[in-house]
């Protein structure tokens, strides 16, 4: 097949670029990990393996346990999962990404995945600002092993708006990392048309409140619907 002419290619590129630009992220993205506490020994920076049957110990030296709601880690750690050190000046060697955030702080219920039911809390990191800043944050998380062999689930949550359709989309991507290995992705995308309920007299703050209320309702009732089905 012959390649397209310069004029057609340029027009196509411009059209695709415009199509990409009209999609806008609302607010900030959220990364959340679920960690397995039972795999850690007395030193948080060292991971204790689960027991291997003696018949197979010559072939397999260690293994990784599966996730359980009752063994989810909720402790505070220093950066790179090191022991937390509280200094005399009131500071410590931790960061928000290595401090557990409880469910009320996240406004999130239990979430059902392919291989487990995951608690609402976790270790979180927000993605906001210019692209280069977000990429720098991701590099920092990787360098400090924020995701490691005791991570059992990774949540990526964000909201986007497309003015062409007038729709808001609430996206939750779940990547499960079971003890047997592998990565199991699943996605939940819920769209809503708020604009048909709005009129010119509403302020941007009222529109934002509509989005927040809908997000809260979706977060609360979607897991109930999932468990019922």
Secondary structure, 3 states (H helix, E strand, C coil): CCCCCHHHHHHHHHHHHHHHHCEEEEEEEEEEEEEEHHHECCCCCCECCCCCCHHHCCCCCCCCCCCCHHHECCCCCEHHHECCCECCCCCECECHHHCEECHHHHCCCCEECCCCEECCCEEEEEECCCHHHHHHHHHHHHHCCCCCCCEEEEEEEEEEEECCCCEEEEEEEEEECCCCCCCEEEEEEEEECCHHHCCCCCCHHHHHHHHHHHHHHHHHHHHHHHHHC
